Amino acid sequence: MSARPDLRWKEEGYLVSATGKAPGGPVRMGAESVPTSAGEARRQVQGALDGYGRRTGRVVSTEVGYDVALAVSELVTNALRHGAGLRGFHAAVTGDLLHVEVADHNTAEPHTAVGGDALSGAGAGGLGWPIVQSVAEHLSITPNTAGKTISATFRLRFD
């Protein structure tokens, strides 16, 4: 049975963390709480958004919620399918921004499908990255010796 992340308040936002401890800054999720599926990652992000809403009385718009859920699904699915597994995951709400980091074991950058490439073959895919690009306000890819980390920032709108 995997450990479920504790959700704890932090002054600058609502963080998803493995320990709930946040000495000196944002907490990154530990290995025991790295999501094992896109659905689990979506639930963790939704938990962060819901917690922020309870704390501030501001409810994220349904449209933004759908966009974020789709983008998180794509990022995590890509890490699981093409990135040799998910190595880390972090989500935090700060003000009107949601910050998400997805780390995997592959240094290759996401690609965009050309023509029918997305539909067949061993390297099938390439449709998700343009979706993420269209809904994120900012994206960065940071390669490192263990693979890469994709950071995505989403502008939140509230109902």
Rosetta blueprint (number, residue, H / E / L):
1 M L
2 S L
3 A L
4 R L
5 P L
6 D E
7 L E
8 R E
9 W E
10 K E
11 E L
12 E L
13 G E
14 Y E
15 L E
16 V E
17 S E
18 A L
19 T L
20 G L
21 K L
22 A L
23 P L
24 G L
25 G L
26 P L
27 V L
28 R L
29 M L
30 G L
31 A H
32 E H
33 S H
34 V L
35 P L
36 T L
37 S L
38 A H
39 G H
40 E H
41 A H
42 R H
43 R H
44 Q H
45 V H
46 Q H
47 G H
48 A H
49 L H
50 D H
51 G H
52 Y H
53 G H
54 R H
55 R H
56 T H
57 G L
58 R L
59 V L
60 V E
61 S L
62 T H
63 E H
64 V H
65 G H
66 Y H
67 D H
68 V H
69 A H
70 L H
71 A H
72 V H
73 S H
74 E H
75 L H
76 V H
77 T H
78 N H
79 A H
80 L H
81 R H
82 H H
83 G L
84 A L
85 G L
86 L E
87 R E
88 G E
89 F E
90 H E
91 A E
92 A E
93 V E
94 T E
95 G L
96 D L
97 L E
98 L E
99 H E
100 V E
101 E E
102 V E
103 A E
104 D E
105 H L
106 N L
107 T L
108 A L
109 E L
110 P L
111 H L
112 T L
113 A L
114 V L
115 G H
116 G H
117 D H
118 A H
119 L H
120 S L
121 G L
122 A L
123 G L
124 A L
125 G L
126 G L
127 L L
128 G H
129 W H
130 P H
131 I H
132 V H
133 Q H
134 S H
135 V H
136 A L
137 E L
138 H E
139 L E
140 S E
141 I E
142 T E
143 P E
144 N E
145 T L
146 A L
147 G E
148 K E
149 T E
150 I E
151 S E
152 A E
153 T E
154 F E
155 R E
156 L L
157 R L
158 F E
159 D L
